[in-house]
Amino acid sequence: MGLRIDPTLFELEYWKRFPIALTRRIPKELALMDIMGVIKGTASMETKFEPLSRESYCGKRWSLAPNFNTEERDTVYSLYERYERIKKKRGEIDDADRVMRVLRALENYTELREQVLGLLQEVYVDGIDSPRGLLHSSILTYNGYRSTRPATNRDRVASHSCSRPSRNSLWYLPN
């Protein structure tokens, strides 16, 4: 397996490989944010860990993907498709790929999932837009818990309706 792709590697090795017609009006930092946080970062058990389709990404409400307008999103999605092809050819992975591999393993191997979840007592979700936020969300969903509000040290927040955790929430899991 090749290198792990970070923002620097994305800029130095990937961005320059994209056609200028696609990159001309798209800031590379925001493109990477949308690729990782929206297109790939919204994958879940419900979507079988698949990234958003072009139609789903371009149709997102502005508040859910505010970096680009609809036309620009179409361009970003084209960048995403090229990024994935180059990444596969180079044998590299990004953080979202790593998270998806962990989630698929947890989904497919019950014993592993039980061992991992048995070790957790609490999970602090510090940013739901990152792939790690996706991992936190999925771990909590496996346990069937949802934070109803940010927790304090005295709160034990958990309910049995599943949803994505809110930003900066502390979740307490059963032992």
N, C-alpha and C positions, 0 to 999 in steps of 0.2 A: 504494500500500500504506500502511496506517495505522501507528500506533505499535507498537513492540515492547513486549509485555506483560512487566512485571517485577512483583515482589511488591507494590510500592506501588500500581501501576496496578490490579492484581488486587483489592486491598483497596478502593481508592477508587471504581473504576468498575464492577467486576464483582460483588463480594460483595453490595453493597447492592441489586443487581438480582435476586438469588436470593430465593425465598420464605423467609420466616422459619421456616416449618415444616421446611425443609431445613437451615437454618443454625443453628438454635437450640442444638443440642448438639455442633456440629462446629467445632473451632478452625480458623479460616481458614488459618493458616500450615500446619497439618498437612494440610488438604485440598489446598492447592496443592502441597505436597510429594508427596502421593500421585498427584495428577493428572500432575505433570511427571515424577516419578521412577519410578512404578510403572505407571500406566495407559498413559501415552505413552512413558515412558522405557525400557520393556522391548521396544519394537519393534525388529526386526532384519531382516536379509535373509531369514531363515527365515520370518518372518511377513509378508513383503512390505511391511515398514515400517508395518504397521497397529498401532494401539493394542490393548490387551487388550479383550476383550469383557467385558460385565458378569459373565457366568458365570465367566470365567477370573479376573477381578479378585476377585470375591467368594469364589472357591474357593481363593485363594492361602493357603499355609501362613502362620501367624502370623509366623514368623521372616523371611519374604520381604516381608511388608507389615504390620509390627507396630503401625502407628499407630491402627488401628481394628479393632473386632470385625466379624463378618460382617454384622450388621444395619447398622452404621455405614458399612461399605463400600458397601452398596447405596445409601445416602443420598449418599455421596461420588460414586458413579458417576452418580447423577442430577444432582449439581452439575456434574460433568464434561460431561455431555451439554448442559446449559444453557450452560455456559461456552463450549463449542465453537460453539453456535448464535449466541450473542451476538458472539463473536470474529469469526465469518464475516460476520455482518451489518455489523459495524464495519470490516471489512477489515484487522484486526490479526493479528499473528502472535506466537507465543511462541518461546522458545529451542528447544523440541522441534520445532516446525514448521521452523525454520531448519535444524536438524540433518537432519531428514528430507529437506528439499529438496536439501541437499548429498549425502546418501547416495543418493538417487534419481538425481541427476546422475552420481555416480560409477558407479552400477550401469548406467545406460543409455548412457553415453558412454565407451567403452573408451579412446579417445585421451586424454580428460580424466583418467580414472582413472590411466592410465600416467604422465601428466605429474605429477600430484599425488603419487602414490606414489614417483615417481622423485626427488622433492625431499626425501623424509623419510629420515632416518638413524636417528632414535630418537623414540619417543613415550613421554611420561611420563603415566601414568594416575593422576590425583589424586583421583578420586571417581567410582566407577562408577554411583552413583545419580543422577548429573546427566545431562542430555542430551549434554554434552560427553563424558562417559564412554562413552555410546553411540556417538558419533562415533569416539572412539579405538578402541573395541572393533571397530567395523566396518572401519576402516582396517586394523587388524591382521589381521582375518579375511580381507580381500581379499588380503593377502599370505600367508595361511596360517600365521601365527605365533601362538604362545601362550606367555606367560611362565609358567614353572613355579614361580617364587618371586620375591619382590622382588629386584631386581638391585642390585649394588654397582657402583662405577666399574670394577672389574676384571672383573666378570662379563659375559659375553655370553650372555644368556638367550633362547633361542628353540627351539621344537620345532615339528614339523609337524602337531600335532593342534590343531584350532581350538576355542577356548572363549572365554568372556568373560574379559577381564583382571581380575586381582585388584586391589584398591585399593592405591594407592601402589606401583605396579610400573613399572620402567623397562624399556622394550622396545627392543632394537636391531634394526634392519631392514637387510637386505642393500642394498648400493649398486647 
